Amino acid sequence: MKEAKIYNIQGFWDTEAEVWVATSEEVPGLATEADTLENLNDKLREMIPELLVLNGILEEDY
């Protein structure tokens, strides 16, 4: 079994757009937003593995 890797994700509240925003230099292509922190978390749980596979960082059968 492979050891789990921790990826740093930056999240912040954009007061002008009134949304939560998340980006990461460690997850290529990650840039998303949501109206609530809970919705942002849900999006990230789906997007991060997909982006890691698409960028060849993880195998599809991780």
PQR file with spaces between the fields and no chain letter, atoms N, CA, C, O and H, PARSE charges and radii, in Angstrom:
ATOM       1  N    MET     1       0.849   -1.185    0.000 -0.4000 1.5000
ATOM       2  CA   MET     1       0.000    0.000    0.000 -0.0000 2.0000
ATOM       3  C    MET     1       0.891    1.243    0.000  0.5500 1.7000
ATOM       4  O    MET     1       1.854    1.333    0.761 -0.5500 1.4000
ATOM       5  N    LYS     2       0.556    2.181   -0.852 -0.4000 1.5000
ATOM       6  CA   LYS     2       1.337    3.418   -0.943 -0.0000 2.0000
ATOM       7  C    LYS     2       0.993    4.361    0.201  0.5500 1.7000
ATOM       8  O    LYS     2      -0.129    4.384    0.706 -0.5500 1.4000
ATOM       9  H    LYS     2      -0.227    2.107   -1.470  0.4000 1.0000
ATOM      10  N    GLU     3       2.000    5.136    0.589 -0.4000 1.5000
ATOM      11  CA   GLU     3       1.797    6.129    1.644 -0.0000 2.0000
ATOM      12  C    GLU     3       0.972    7.299    1.108  0.5500 1.7000
ATOM      13  O    GLU     3       1.151    7.707   -0.040 -0.5500 1.4000
ATOM      14  H    GLU     3       2.911    5.118    0.179  0.4000 1.0000
ATOM      15  N    ALA     4       0.088    7.832    1.914 -0.4000 1.5000
ATOM      16  CA   ALA     4      -0.748    8.968    1.514 -0.0000 2.0000
ATOM      17  C    ALA     4       0.120   10.214    1.349  0.5500 1.7000
ATOM      18  O    ALA     4       1.066   10.431    2.106 -0.5500 1.4000
ATOM      19  H    ALA     4      -0.058    7.501    2.846  0.4000 1.0000
ATOM      20  N    LYS     5      -0.215   11.021    0.355 -0.4000 1.5000
ATOM      21  CA   LYS     5       0.493   12.280    0.122 -0.0000 2.0000
ATOM      22  C    LYS     5      -0.448   13.423    0.476  0.5500 1.7000
ATOM      23  O    LYS     5      -1.649   13.360    0.211 -0.5500 1.4000
ATOM      24  H    LYS     5      -0.983   10.844   -0.260  0.4000 1.0000
ATOM      25  N    ILE     6       0.102   14.450    1.066 -0.4000 1.5000
ATOM      26  CA   ILE     6      -0.673   15.632    1.418 -0.0000 2.0000
ATOM      27  C    ILE     6      -0.409   16.711    0.379  0.5500 1.7000
ATOM      28  O    ILE     6       0.744   17.026    0.085 -0.5500 1.4000
ATOM      29  H    ILE     6       1.077   14.502    1.281  0.4000 1.0000
ATOM      30  N    TYR     7      -1.475   17.276   -0.176 -0.4000 1.5000
ATOM      31  CA   TYR     7      -1.380   18.357   -1.146 -0.0000 2.0000
ATOM      32  C    TYR     7      -1.874   19.639   -0.491  0.5500 1.7000
ATOM      33  O    TYR     7      -2.916   19.651    0.164 -0.5500 1.4000
ATOM      34  H    TYR     7      -2.411   17.020    0.064  0.4000 1.0000
ATOM      35  N    ASN     8      -1.125   20.708   -0.671 -0.4000 1.5000
ATOM      36  CA   ASN     8      -1.519   22.001   -0.112 -0.0000 2.0000
ATOM      37  C    ASN     8      -2.496   22.699   -1.044  0.5500 1.7000
ATOM      38  O    ASN     8      -2.220   22.892   -2.228 -0.5500 1.4000
ATOM      39  H    ASN     8      -0.279   20.698   -1.203  0.4000 1.0000
ATOM      40  N    ILE     9      -3.625   23.068   -0.496 -0.4000 1.5000
ATOM      41  CA   ILE     9      -4.668   23.775   -1.230 -0.0000 2.0000
ATOM      42  C    ILE     9      -4.885   25.111   -0.518  0.5500 1.7000
ATOM      43  O    ILE     9      -5.039   25.158    0.702 -0.5500 1.4000
ATOM      44  H    ILE     9      -3.849   22.911    0.466  0.4000 1.0000
ATOM      45  N    GLN    10      -4.896   26.187   -1.292 -0.4000 1.5000
ATOM      46  CA   GLN    10      -5.146   27.498   -0.713 -0.0000 2.0000
ATOM      47  C    GLN    10      -6.617   27.846   -0.933  0.5500 1.7000
ATOM      48  O    GLN    10      -7.110   27.818   -2.061 -0.5500 1.4000
ATOM      49  H    GLN    10      -4.771   26.149   -2.283  0.4000 1.0000
ATOM      50  N    GLY    11      -7.292   28.166    0.131 -0.4000 1.5000
ATOM      51  CA   GLY    11      -8.690   28.565    0.052 -0.0000 2.0000
ATOM      52  C    GLY    11      -8.880   29.922    0.704  0.5500 1.7000
ATOM      53  O    GLY    11      -8.267   30.226    1.727 -0.5500 1.4000
ATOM      54  H    GLY    11      -6.891   28.189    1.047  0.4000 1.0000
ATOM      55  N    PHE    12      -9.733   30.728    0.104 -0.4000 1.5000
ATOM      56  CA   PHE    12      -9.994   32.044    0.687 -0.0000 2.0000
ATOM      57  C    PHE    12     -11.363   32.552    0.247  0.5500 1.7000
ATOM      58  O    PHE    12     -11.914   32.110   -0.762 -0.5500 1.4000
ATOM      59  H    PHE    12     -10.232   30.481   -0.727  0.4000 1.0000
ATOM      60  N    TRP    13     -11.888   33.471    1.012 -0.4000 1.5000
ATOM      61  CA   TRP    13     -13.168   34.104    0.709 -0.0000 2.0000
ATOM      62  C    TRP    13     -12.902   35.327   -0.155  0.5500 1.7000
ATOM      63  O    TRP    13     -12.171   36.228    0.257 -0.5500 1.4000
ATOM      64  H    TRP    13     -11.440   33.829    1.831  0.4000 1.0000
ATOM      65  N    ASP    14     -13.482   35.369   -1.340 -0.4000 1.5000
ATOM      66  CA   ASP    14     -13.364   36.512   -2.245 -0.0000 2.0000
ATOM      67  C    ASP    14     -14.536   37.437   -1.936  0.5500 1.7000
ATOM      68  O    ASP    14     -15.668   37.164   -2.336 -0.5500 1.4000
ATOM      69  H    ASP    14     -14.076   34.637   -1.675  0.4000 1.0000
ATOM      70  N    THR    15     -14.270   38.517   -1.236 -0.4000 1.5000
ATOM      71  CA   THR    15     -15.346   39.409   -0.800 -0.0000 2.0000
ATOM      72  C    THR    15     -16.031   40.106   -1.967  0.5500 1.7000
ATOM      73  O    THR    15     -17.229   40.385   -1.912 -0.5500 1.4000
ATOM      74  H    THR    15     -13.351   38.739   -0.911  0.4000 1.0000
ATOM      75  N    GLU    16     -15.275   40.387   -3.018 -0.4000 1.5000
ATOM      76  CA   GLU    16     -15.867   41.066   -4.176 -0.0000 2.0000
ATOM      77  C    GLU    16     -16.837   40.146   -4.919  0.5500 1.7000
ATOM      78  O    GLU    16     -17.941   40.560   -5.274 -0.5500 1.4000
ATOM      79  H    GLU    16     -14.302   40.161   -3.063  0.4000 1.0000
ATOM      80  N    ALA    17     -16.426   38.911   -5.151 -0.4000 1.5000
ATOM      81  CA   ALA    17     -17.280   37.958   -5.872 -0.0000 2.0000
ATOM      82  C    ALA    17     -18.239   37.229   -4.938  0.5500 1.7000
ATOM      83  O    ALA    17     -19.197   36.602   -5.391 -0.5500 1.4000
ATOM      84  H    ALA    17     -15.530   38.575   -4.863  0.4000 1.0000
ATOM      85  N    GLU    18     -17.979   37.310   -3.629 -0.4000 1.5000
ATOM      86  CA   GLU    18     -18.775   36.635   -2.604 -0.0000 2.0000
ATOM      87  C    GLU    18     -18.834   35.128   -2.809  0.5500 1.7000
ATOM      88  O    GLU    18     -19.903   34.517   -2.788 -0.5500 1.4000
ATOM      89  H    GLU    18     -17.201   37.819   -3.261  0.4000 1.0000
ATOM      90  N    VAL    19     -17.642   34.539   -3.008 -0.4000 1.5000
ATOM      91  CA   VAL    19     -17.505   33.090   -3.160 -0.0000 2.0000
ATOM      92  C    VAL    19     -16.221   32.633   -2.476  0.5500 1.7000
ATOM      93  O    VAL    19     -15.293   33.417   -2.276 -0.5500 1.4000
ATOM      94  H    VAL    19     -16.773   35.035   -3.025  0.4000 1.0000
ATOM      95  N    TRP    20     -16.186   31.361   -2.125 -0.4000 1.5000
ATOM      96  CA   TRP    20     -14.975   30.720   -1.648 -0.0000 2.0000
ATOM      97  C    TRP    20     -14.189   30.277   -2.872  0.5500 1.7000
ATOM      98  O    TRP    20     -14.763   29.750   -3.825 -0.5500 1.4000
ATOM      99  H    TRP    20     -16.940   30.725   -2.288  0.4000 1.0000
ATOM     100  N    VAL    21     -12.884   30.488   -2.850 -0.4000 1.5000
ATOM     101  CA   VAL    21     -12.009   30.156   -3.975 -0.0000 2.0000
ATOM     102  C    VAL    21     -10.932   29.193   -3.480  0.5500 1.7000
ATOM     103  O    VAL    21     -10.438   29.325   -2.360 -0.5500 1.4000
ATOM     104  H    VAL    21     -12.418   30.917   -2.076  0.4000 1.0000
ATOM     105  N    ALA    22     -10.569   28.217   -4.329 -0.4000 1.5000
ATOM     106  CA   ALA    22      -9.489   27.292   -3.993 -0.0000 2.0000
ATOM     107  C    ALA    22      -8.556   27.148   -5.187  0.5500 1.7000
ATOM     108  O    ALA    22      -9.002   27.016   -6.327 -0.5500 1.4000
ATOM     109  H    ALA    22     -10.969   28.110   -5.239  0.4000 1.0000
ATOM     110  N    THR    23      -7.254   27.176   -4.910 -0.4000 1.5000
ATOM     111  CA   THR    23      -6.227   26.961   -5.917 -0.0000 2.0000
ATOM     112  C    THR    23      -5.104   26.152   -5.283  0.5500 1.7000
ATOM     113  O    THR    23      -5.046   25.990   -4.065 -0.5500 1.4000
ATOM     114  H    THR    23      -6.892   27.284   -3.984  0.4000 1.0000
ATOM     115  N    SER    24      -4.205   25.644   -6.138 -0.4000 1.5000
ATOM     116  CA   SER    24      -3.056   24.914   -5.616 -0.0000 2.0000
ATOM     117  C    SER    24      -1.963   24.860   -6.668  0.5500 1.7000
ATOM     118  O    SER    24      -2.229   24.583   -7.837 -0.5500 1.4000
ATOM     119  H    SER    24      -4.251   25.776   -7.128  0.4000 1.0000
ATOM     120  N    GLU    25      -0.743   25.121   -6.253 -0.4000 1.5000
ATOM     121  CA   GLU    25       0.406   24.951   -7.135 -0.0000 2.0000
ATOM     122  C    GLU    25       0.778   23.481   -7.250  0.5500 1.7000
ATOM     123  O    GLU    25       1.455   23.088   -8.200 -0.5500 1.4000
ATOM     124  H    GLU    25      -0.526   25.346   -5.303  0.4000 1.0000
ATOM     125  N    GLU    26       0.349   22.672   -6.304 -0.4000 1.5000
ATOM     126  CA   GLU    26       0.688   21.251   -6.285 -0.0000 2.0000
ATOM     127  C    GLU    26      -0.295   20.402   -7.081  0.5500 1.7000
ATOM     128  O    GLU    26       0.007   19.253   -7.404 -0.5500 1.4000
ATOM     129  H    GLU    26      -0.201   22.991   -5.532  0.4000 1.0000
ATOM     130  N    VAL    27      -1.457   20.943   -7.400 -0.4000 1.5000
ATOM     131  CA   VAL    27      -2.465   20.230   -8.192 -0.0000 2.0000
ATOM     132  C    VAL    27      -2.682   21.049   -9.462  0.5500 1.7000
ATOM     133  O    VAL    27      -3.507   21.962   -9.474 -0.5500 1.4000
ATOM     134  H    VAL    27      -1.703   21.876   -7.138  0.4000 1.0000
ATOM     135  N    PRO    28      -1.952   20.732  -10.530 -0.5600 1.5000
ATOM     136  CA   PRO    28      -2.051   21.515  -11.767  0.2800 2.0000
ATOM     137  C    PRO    28      -3.485   21.626  -12.274  0.5500 1.7000
ATOM     138  O    PRO    28      -4.204   20.632  -12.375 -0.5500 1.4000
ATOM     139  N    GLY    29      -3.881   22.846  -12.588 -0.4000 1.5000
ATOM     140  CA   GLY    29      -5.210   23.084  -13.137 -0.0000 2.0000
ATOM     141  C    GLY    29      -6.285   23.346  -12.107  0.5500 1.7000
ATOM     142  O    GLY    29      -7.424   23.638  -12.471 -0.5500 1.4000
ATOM     143  H    GLY    29      -3.297   23.653  -12.506  0.4000 1.0000
ATOM     144  N    LEU    30      -5.954   23.249  -10.828 -0.4000 1.5000
ATOM     145  CA   LEU    30      -6.975   23.454   -9.798 -0.0000 2.0000
ATOM     146  C    LEU    30      -7.241   24.938   -9.585  0.5500 1.7000
ATOM     147  O    LEU    30      -6.373   25.690   -9.142 -0.5500 1.4000
ATOM     148  H    LEU    30      -5.029   23.012  -10.532  0.4000 1.0000
ATOM     149  N    ALA    31      -8.433   25.328   -9.906 -0.4000 1.5000
ATOM     150  CA   ALA    31      -8.945   26.672   -9.649 -0.0000 2.0000
ATOM     151  C    ALA    31     -10.454   26.559   -9.694  0.5500 1.7000
ATOM     152  O    ALA    31     -11.036   26.329  -10.755 -0.5500 1.4000
ATOM     153  H    ALA    31      -9.139   24.718  -10.266  0.4000 1.0000
ATOM     154  N    THR    32     -11.084   26.720   -8.552 -0.4000 1.5000
ATOM     155  CA   THR    32     -12.528   26.565   -8.498 -0.0000 2.0000
ATOM     156  C    THR    32     -13.103   27.479   -7.431  0.5500 1.7000
ATOM     157  O    THR    32     -12.379   28.030   -6.601 -0.5500 1.4000
ATOM     158  H    THR    32     -10.611   26.907   -7.691  0.4000 1.0000
ATOM     159  N    GLU    33     -14.404   27.626   -7.470 -0.4000 1.5000
ATOM     160  CA   GLU    33     -15.080   28.477   -6.487 -0.0000 2.0000
ATOM     161  C    GLU    33     -16.444   27.886   -6.164  0.5500 1.7000
ATOM     162  O    GLU    33     -16.992   27.086   -6.921 -0.5500 1.4000
ATOM     163  H    GLU    33     -14.992   27.178   -8.143  0.4000 1.0000
ATOM     164  N    ALA    34     -16.977   28.302   -5.016 -0.4000 1.5000
ATOM     165  CA   ALA    34     -18.299   27.852   -4.590 -0.0000 2.0000
ATOM     166  C    ALA    34     -18.879   28.874   -3.614  0.5500 1.7000
ATOM     167  O    ALA    34     -18.151   29.663   -3.012 -0.5500 1.4000
ATOM     168  H    ALA    34     -16.531   28.953   -4.401  0.4000 1.0000
ATOM     169  N    ASP    35     -20.188   28.842   -3.473 -0.4000 1.5000
ATOM     170  CA   ASP    35     -20.872   29.816   -2.626 -0.0000 2.0000
ATOM     171  C    ASP    35     -20.724   29.536   -1.132  0.5500 1.7000
ATOM     172  O    ASP    35     -20.834   30.451   -0.316 -0.5500 1.4000
ATOM     173  H    ASP    35     -20.779   28.201   -3.963  0.4000 1.0000
ATOM     174  N    THR    36     -20.478   28.284   -0.774 -0.4000 1.5000
ATOM     175  CA   THR    36     -20.269   27.946    0.639 -0.0000 2.0000
ATOM     176  C    THR    36     -19.004   27.109    0.774  0.5500 1.7000
ATOM     177  O    THR    36     -18.548   26.500   -0.194 -0.5500 1.4000
ATOM     178  H    THR    36     -20.389   27.541   -1.438  0.4000 1.0000
ATOM     179  N    LEU    37     -18.443   27.083    1.967 -0.4000 1.5000
ATOM     180  CA   LEU    37     -17.260   26.283    2.227 -0.0000 2.0000
ATOM     181  C    LEU    37     -17.573   24.795    2.066  0.5500 1.7000
ATOM     182  O    LEU    37     -16.738   24.031    1.582 -0.5500 1.4000
ATOM     183  H    LEU    37     -18.813   27.579    2.753  0.4000 1.0000
ATOM     184  N    GLU    38     -18.758   24.393    2.465 -0.4000 1.5000
ATOM     185  CA   GLU    38     -19.174   22.993    2.308 -0.0000 2.0000
ATOM     186  C    GLU    38     -19.230   22.601    0.833  0.5500 1.7000
ATOM     187  O    GLU    38     -18.764   21.525    0.460 -0.5500 1.4000
ATOM     188  H    GLU    38     -19.436   25.014    2.858  0.4000 1.0000
ATOM     189  N    ASN    39     -19.797   23.466   -0.004 -0.4000 1.5000
ATOM     190  CA   ASN    39     -19.865   23.178   -1.439 -0.0000 2.0000
ATOM     191  C    ASN    39     -18.476   23.155   -2.059  0.5500 1.7000
ATOM     192  O    ASN    39     -18.206   22.350   -2.950 -0.5500 1.4000
ATOM     193  H    ASN    39     -20.176   24.340    0.299  0.4000 1.0000
ATOM     194  N    LEU    40     -17.596   24.034   -1.594 -0.4000 1.5000
ATOM     195  CA   LEU    40     -16.218   24.046   -2.092 -0.0000 2.0000
ATOM     196  C    LEU    40     -15.530   22.732   -1.734  0.5500 1.7000
ATOM     197  O    LEU    40     -14.853   22.137   -2.573 -0.5500 1.4000
ATOM     198  H    LEU    40     -17.816   24.688   -0.870  0.4000 1.0000
ATOM     199  N    ASN    41     -15.695   22.284   -0.517 -0.4000 1.5000
ATOM     200  CA   ASN    41     -15.113   21.022   -0.072 -0.0000 2.0000
ATOM     201  C    ASN    41     -15.611   19.861   -0.927  0.5500 1.7000
ATOM     202  O    ASN    41     -14.823   19.003   -1.326 -0.5500 1.4000
ATOM     203  H    ASN    41     -16.245   22.767    0.165  0.4000 1.0000
ATOM     204  N    ASP    42     -16.905   19.827   -1.209 -0.4000 1.5000
ATOM     205  CA   ASP    42     -17.476   18.768   -2.050 -0.0000 2.0000
ATOM     206  C    ASP    42     -16.850   18.785   -3.442  0.5500 1.7000
ATOM     207  O    ASP    42     -16.508   17.734   -3.982 -0.5500 1.4000
ATOM     208  H    ASP    42     -17.545   20.523   -0.885  0.4000 1.0000
ATOM     209  N    LYS    43     -16.702   19.968   -4.022 -0.4000 1.5000
ATOM     210  CA   LYS    43     -16.091   20.094   -5.346 -0.0000 2.0000
ATOM     211  C    LYS    43     -14.644   19.618   -5.326  0.5500 1.7000
ATOM     212  O    LYS    43     -14.200   18.923   -6.240 -0.5500 1.4000
ATOM     213  H    LYS    43     -16.980   20.823   -3.583  0.4000 1.0000
ATOM     214  N    LEU    44     -13.912   19.994   -4.284 -0.4000 1.5000
ATOM     215  CA   LEU    44     -12.503   19.621   -4.197 -0.0000 2.0000
ATOM     216  C    LEU    44     -12.320   18.113   -4.069  0.5500 1.7000
ATOM     217  O    LEU    44     -11.390   17.550   -4.647 -0.5500 1.4000
ATOM     218  H    LEU    44     -14.273   20.559   -3.541  0.4000 1.0000
ATOM     219  N    ARG    45     -13.193   17.464   -3.324 -0.4000 1.5000
ATOM     220  CA   ARG    45     -13.100   16.008   -3.160 -0.0000 2.0000
ATOM     221  C    ARG    45     -13.255   15.288   -4.499  0.5500 1.7000
ATOM     222  O    ARG    45     -12.707   14.201   -4.680 -0.5500 1.4000
ATOM     223  H    ARG    45     -13.948   17.921   -2.855  0.4000 1.0000
ATOM     224  N    GLU    46     -13.976   15.865   -5.413 -0.4000 1.5000
ATOM     225  CA   GLU    46     -14.165   15.277   -6.732 -0.0000 2.0000
ATOM     226  C    GLU    46     -13.076   15.726   -7.709  0.5500 1.7000
ATOM     227  O    GLU    46     -12.541   14.912   -8.461 -0.5500 1.4000
ATOM     228  H    GLU    46     -14.421   16.748   -5.266  0.4000 1.0000
ATOM     229  N    MET    47     -12.753   17.008   -7.697 -0.4000 1.5000
ATOM     230  CA   MET    47     -11.826   17.566   -8.677 -0.0000 2.0000
ATOM     231  C    MET    47     -10.371   17.153   -8.474  0.5500 1.7000
ATOM     232  O    MET    47      -9.676   16.846   -9.442 -0.5500 1.4000
ATOM     233  H    MET    47     -13.188   17.670   -7.086  0.4000 1.0000
ATOM     234  N    ILE    48      -9.909   17.141   -7.240 -0.4000 1.5000
ATOM     235  CA   ILE    48      -8.493   16.887   -6.991 -0.0000 2.0000
ATOM     236  C    ILE    48      -8.046   15.522   -7.519  0.5500 1.7000
ATOM     237  O    ILE    48      -7.061   15.463   -8.255 -0.5500 1.4000
ATOM     238  H    ILE    48     -10.474   17.391   -6.453  0.4000 1.0000
ATOM     239  N    PRO    49      -8.722   14.429   -7.179 -0.5600 1.5000
ATOM     240  CA   PRO    49      -8.283   13.136   -7.739  0.2800 2.0000
ATOM     241  C    PRO    49      -8.335   13.119   -9.269  0.5500 1.7000
ATOM     242  O    PRO    49      -7.437   12.572   -9.910 -0.5500 1.4000
ATOM     243  N    GLU    50      -9.373   13.709   -9.858 -0.4000 1.5000
ATOM     244  CA   GLU    50      -9.482   13.741  -11.315 -0.0000 2.0000
ATOM     245  C    GLU    50      -8.303   14.493  -11.934  0.5500 1.7000
ATOM     246  O    GLU    50      -7.719   14.028  -12.913 -0.5500 1.4000
ATOM     247  H    GLU    50     -10.103   14.152   -9.338  0.4000 1.0000
ATOM     248  N    LEU    51      -7.952   15.644  -11.372 -0.4000 1.5000
ATOM     249  CA   LEU    51      -6.835   16.422  -11.895 -0.0000 2.0000
ATOM     250  C    LEU    51      -5.503   15.704  -11.710  0.5500 1.7000
ATOM     251  O    LEU    51      -4.640   15.767  -12.586 -0.5500 1.4000
ATOM     252  H    LEU    51      -8.426   16.021  -10.576  0.4000 1.0000
ATOM     253  N    LEU    52      -5.329   15.028  -10.590 -0.4000 1.5000
ATOM     254  CA   LEU    52      -4.090   14.294  -10.348 -0.0000 2.0000
ATOM     255  C    LEU    52      -3.925   13.157  -11.357  0.5500 1.7000
ATOM     256  O    LEU    52      -2.815   12.900  -11.822 -0.5500 1.4000
ATOM     257  H    LEU    52      -6.030   14.977   -9.878  0.4000 1.0000
ATOM     258  N    VAL    53      -4.999   12.487  -11.692 -0.4000 1.5000
ATOM     259  CA   VAL    53      -4.953   11.422  -12.701 -0.0000 2.0000
ATOM     260  C    VAL    53      -4.690   12.030  -14.080  0.5500 1.7000
ATOM     261  O    VAL    53      -3.820   11.551  -14.808 -0.5500 1.4000
ATOM     262  H    VAL    53      -5.901   12.695  -11.315  0.4000 1.0000
ATOM     263  N    LEU    54      -5.425   13.069  -14.444 -0.4000 1.5000
ATOM     264  CA   LEU    54      -5.254   13.700  -15.753 -0.0000 2.0000
ATOM     265  C    LEU    54      -3.837   14.235  -15.959  0.5500 1.7000
ATOM     266  O    LEU    54      -3.336   14.237  -17.083 -0.5500 1.4000
ATOM     267  H    LEU    54      -6.132   13.458  -13.853  0.4000 1.0000
ATOM     268  N    ASN    55      -3.190   14.688  -14.889 -0.4000 1.5000
ATOM     269  CA   ASN    55      -1.832   15.224  -14.978 -0.0000 2.0000
ATOM     270  C    ASN    55      -0.754   14.154  -14.787  0.5500 1.7000
ATOM     271  O    ASN    55       0.433   14.473  -14.735 -0.5500 1.4000
ATOM     272  H    ASN    55      -3.597   14.686  -13.975  0.4000 1.0000
ATOM     273  N    GLY    56      -1.161   12.894  -14.683 -0.4000 1.5000
ATOM     274  CA   GLY    56      -0.203   11.801  -14.560 -0.0000 2.0000
ATOM     275  C    GLY    56       0.478   11.706  -13.219  0.5500 1.7000
ATOM     276  O    GLY    56       1.507   11.043  -13.091 -0.5500 1.4000
ATOM     277  H    GLY    56      -2.125   12.634  -14.726  0.4000 1.0000
ATOM     278  N    ILE    57      -0.078   12.359  -12.216 -0.4000 1.5000
ATOM     279  CA   ILE    57       0.505   12.321  -10.870 -0.0000 2.0000
ATOM     280  C    ILE    57       0.050   11.067  -10.130  0.5500 1.7000
ATOM     281  O    ILE    57       0.801   10.494   -9.341 -0.5500 1.4000
ATOM     282  H    ILE    57      -0.913   12.898  -12.321  0.4000 1.0000
ATOM     283  N    LEU    58      -1.177   10.651  -10.392 -0.4000 1.5000
ATOM     284  CA   LEU    58      -1.732    9.410   -9.835 -0.0000 2.0000
ATOM     285  C    LEU    58      -2.125    8.488  -10.966  0.5500 1.7000
ATOM     286  O    LEU    58      -2.489    8.934  -12.054 -0.5500 1.4000
ATOM     287  H    LEU    58      -1.787   11.117  -11.033  0.4000 1.0000
ATOM     288  N    GLU    59      -2.046    7.183  -10.693 -0.4000 1.5000
ATOM     289  CA   GLU    59      -2.556    6.187  -11.634 -0.0000 2.0000
ATOM     290  C    GLU    59      -4.080    6.192  -11.542  0.5500 1.7000
ATOM     291  O    GLU    59      -4.644    6.556  -10.510 -0.5500 1.4000
ATOM     292  H    GLU    59      -1.751    6.821   -9.809  0.4000 1.0000
ATOM     293  N    GLU    60      -4.745    5.786  -12.625 -0.4000 1.5000
ATOM     294  CA   GLU    60      -6.212    5.770  -12.610 -0.0000 2.0000
ATOM     295  C    GLU    60      -6.789    4.855  -11.537  0.5500 1.7000
ATOM     296  O    GLU    60      -7.889    5.099  -11.040 -0.5500 1.4000
ATOM     297  H    GLU    60      -4.287    5.489  -13.464  0.4000 1.0000
ATOM     298  N    ASP    61      -6.063    3.814  -11.179 -0.4000 1.5000
ATOM     299  CA   ASP    61      -6.562    2.854  -10.182 -0.0000 2.0000
ATOM     300  C    ASP    61      -6.024    3.140   -8.781  0.5500 1.7000
ATOM     301  O    ASP    61      -5.891    2.235   -7.957 -0.5500 1.4000
ATOM     302  H    ASP    61      -5.169    3.616  -11.582  0.4000 1.0000
ATOM     303  N    TYR    62      -5.718    4.412   -8.527 -0.4000 1.5000
ATOM     304  CA   TYR    62      -5.116    4.758   -7.240 -0.0000 2.0000
ATOM     305  C    TYR    62      -5.921    4.210   -6.110  0.5500 1.7000
ATOM     306  O    TYR    62      -5.564    4.403   -4.948 -0.5500 1.4000
ATOM     307  H    TYR    62      -5.826    5.147   -9.197  0.4000 1.0000
